[in-house]
Amino acid sequence: MNLLYKSTRNADKTVTASEAILKGLADDGGLFVPVNIPKLDVSLDELKDMTYQETAYSVMKQFLTDFTKEELENCIAKAYDSKFDTEEIAPLVKVDNTYYLELFHGATIAFKDMALSILPHLLTTSAKKNNVKNEIVILTATSGDTGKAALAGFADVEGTRIIVFYPKNGVSKVQELQMVTQKGANTSVVAIHGNFDCAQSGVKAIFENKELAKEMDVAGFQFSSANSINIGRLVPQIVYYVYAYAKLLQNEEIAEGEEINVVVPTGNFGNILAAYFAKQMGIPIAKLICASNENKVLFDFFQTGVYDKNREFILTNSPSMDILISSNLERLIYMIAGQDAEKNSELMQALKSQGVYELTEDMKANLGDFAAGYATEAEVKETIADIYKATGYVIDTHTAVAAKVCKDYQKESKDAKKTVIASTASPYKFARSVMTSIDGKYDALEEFDLIDSLEVVSNVAIPNAVEEIRNAKILHTLECDADKMEETVKEILGV
Ligand SMILES: *Cc1c(COP(=O)(O)O)cnc(C)c1O
């Protein structure tokens, strides 16, 4: 039986997994969700001895049911290969009785690689299955990490083009250099004058523009998305939560069936939603703990049931979480409303027009799986320094948000379950913030001297992704105003 997908804003129409991946966003502006979340059909005991690739197959085949075994295994093999600097793909590191699930061993040293190394293969396979003749144009808004991971994934993939929009002045130096030095004839990178939310809204508006879609079709193009709204990103992210649980079992850190907690540094709500899906599939996860930085719209939401984006947008040292409209939350809203597309549409409409909505009491009651916390900028710095001084382990600013929230949660709740922290970026990606947290003296250093110092301090070799950009040529210099994104896309494509 094929698992079908529906839009969070329309109860009637269903599409296959490959159609949902191709489209990215539903025509009505909603997000695709499976009509039900499938259970794992392998036991925890079987999972325990699987490789990352085997785990990926066991999880993904439950969701992408219109892919053949061969197609899916092929996508997995191409994605999780030597682009990752460790065979484990996502190592689980125990530090001070907490487990850090290191999701940054891929090509661009952030967790976005976990999904974006496979998305291009899922997408081109989906295009073949659906007889798509147009060239697929991937449009991506990035708060820093998605952009590079998508560029790396799609560069020179036949039948695709990729255009990435990032907020000028809103990303770290390494993040920016990684993007503007990207090679590949089918890649474009545009700095927009605005923040991430502007970039994301601009991309969404392009997707929702039906006239433009017709024009593109005539010119032989169709849009798709590499943002975490694409179900082809969400599904691969479920894998590493299943894998982490299996590793804990294999290492005899937990007994079979023992519940664990998961803490996720959150921005667009994609990563933590994947953990929620892993739980629904049958992995014994008790609490999903949502960690925010000073842009704590999600913390407030879980406290009060009110989502209110009307607030100051704060630029923090964990820029990949500087987000006030968490797109993937819509999928959770739809689910806690009992798959009520009408109710969800109403709330999303309120978000669009007033910037705020409030859950019903029934919906609030369905949020029991979640806890939430946030960390201030000062707390992030302190956490990086404290963990380094106590253990020698160096974490990045995003992971530090989660580590701080984890500590607060354990202290307040007295919940002593084993806890996995999603470690979402290599400290090398945010070298300045990390090093100055450890010691203010490092602030005087140039970017690459900082990186060399980080190698000494952390005792972890400089990743390839960083060595690569040390002397790389800048290839992309396009900029545009946030309200000129559509024109820019047309110019790039020559339409
Ligand atoms: C994207 C990102 C996040 C936020 O993940 P979401 O899925 O958007 O919630 C956290 N940390 C890093 C390093 C990221 O790149």
The ligand as an SDF file (V2000), in Angstrom:
LIG
                    3D

 15 15  0  0  0  0  0  0  0  0999 V2000
   19.2550   24.9550   10.6300 C   0  0  0  0  0  0  0  0  0  0  0  0
   19.9870   24.8670   11.9020 C   0  0  0  0  0  0  0  0  0  0  0  0
   19.3160   24.7880   13.1300 C   0  0  0  0  0  0  0  0  0  0  0  0
   17.8110   24.8420   13.2200 C   0  0  0  0  0  0  0  0  0  0  0  0
   17.2100   23.6850   12.6990 O   0  0  0  0  0  0  0  0  0  0  0  0
   15.6670   23.7090   12.2950 P   0  0  0  0  0  0  0  0  0  0  0  0
   15.4100   22.3990   11.6480 O   0  0  0  0  0  0  0  0  0  0  0  0
   15.5100   24.8570   11.3250 O   0  0  0  0  0  0  0  0  0  0  0  0
   14.8920   23.9190   13.5470 O   0  0  0  0  0  0  0  0  0  0  0  0
   20.0750   24.6510   14.2640 C   0  0  0  0  0  0  0  0  0  0  0  0
   21.4170   24.6430   14.2280 N   0  0  0  0  0  0  0  0  0  0  0  0
   22.0940   24.7250   13.0590 C   0  0  0  0  0  0  0  0  0  0  0  0
   23.5690   24.7340   13.0880 C   0  0  0  0  0  0  0  0  0  0  0  0
   21.4120   24.8320   11.8620 C   0  0  0  0  0  0  0  0  0  0  0  0
   22.0940   24.9010   10.7150 O   0  0  0  0  0  0  0  0  0  0  0  0
  1  2  1  0
  2  3  1  0
  2 14  2  0
  3  4  1  0
  3 10  2  0
  4  5  1  0
  5  6  1  0
  6  7  2  0
  6  8  1  0
  6  9  1  0
 10 11  1  0
 11 12  2  0
 12 13  1  0
 12 14  1  0
 14 15  1  0
M  END
$$$$
